[in-house]
């Protein structure tokens, strides 16, 4: 996969982990994906980045005292004006969770809650352009929203983040819409009203690419993580869901030997 210099507007451009144990998370992901963890930036609350072959792929930060949230991965969408996008999101019914704020010369960030309650980050690139590798082993490879408010969510991302969307399926059994891009789909929205357990909020998930899903799951267990959904062959790759040692959930995708796929909807 070519390295990405600048993310398309509205596309996922960064992922980061809020963790209760930065050192344990640093060791886990470095050993699992072959990442290199950078030094914590004290001016940014100890935030640090992971790199793969010298290219940034993800960030990590300690969960702050008093934050009553589980450890979790977050997804950020690219915008060319974070403050205007936050205003547009609020006007479309979103809850502003973190107002737009400058992060030095790196860029401008914000977090909003979409119509279904899923948190989504915004990133206006400055010196920090986001992850530079996409869709290969050890890198973010797919991004997916599971929501009970499917149609409202599709309309929201189309309007606020200027998504050009494509309906993959619109049946009672499977409703799915993707963000279109010239190089292929970059993210998906799934109607999860029929299977999202009661009490589980709508949420964005990140899939990390691996060469072998089963081997990756075995390594996750060795490193202190857990398997949530075992590996399964699908038309979109061999998929699985796991948690790291502190409970943060993430997904895996490996090419299906019978039906090669770059991401979970690119069949």
C-alpha positions, 0 to 999 in steps of 0.5 A: 500500500502506498504511504499516505501524505494527506488524508482526504477530507472526511476520511479516517486519518488517525487512531489513538488509545486512551489507556489506564496503563501506558507502559503495558499498552506500549509493550503489548502493541509493540510486540503484537504489531512490531510498532516502535513507541515514541517518547511521551510528550509532557507538553501534551499530557504524556501523549506518544505515537507508535510508528511502523518502519518510521511512519506514524500509525497510532497514538496513545495517552494515559487515561486522566484521573476522574475520567469515568470511561473504559480504555478504548481506541478512538477514530478521527476524521480529517477536516479542513476546518475543525471549528466549522465542522464542530459547529456543523455537527452541533447544528445537526444534533451532535453533542460536543464532547471536546470543543475544537482546540489547537494542539500546538503546531500539530493540528486542531482536534475535537470530539463530538457525539453523533446522532446515535451517541458514538464518539468521533474525533475530528482532526485538522492537520497541521504538522501532524498529517495523521497515519502514513500507512493504511491497509497493510499488516501492522497498520490501521486498515478499516474503520466501522461504525455500529449504530442503532440510528443507521439512517440518521448516522449516514445523513449526519456523516454525509452532511457534516463530514462531506462524505460521498456515500455508497450503499453496499446493502439495504436489507433487513438482514444487512444494512451497510453504507461506505465512504467512497473514495477514488482509491476505494472505500475508506470507512463503513456504517452498519445498522446494528439495531438488530444485534447490538446488545442492550446497554452497549453504546454505538461506537466506532471500531478500528481494524488493524491489518495482520498477515494471519488472524489466527496467529495474531489472536494466539499472540494476543493471548500470550501477551495478556489480551483476550479474544472477544470474537474468534477468527471467521472467514468472510467475503471481506477477509478473515476477521476477529475481535480482541481486547488488549491487557487493559480491556481496550477492544480492537479488530483484526483483518487478514486477507481471505485466501479464497477471496482477497480483500483490502478491507472488510467491504472491499470484496 
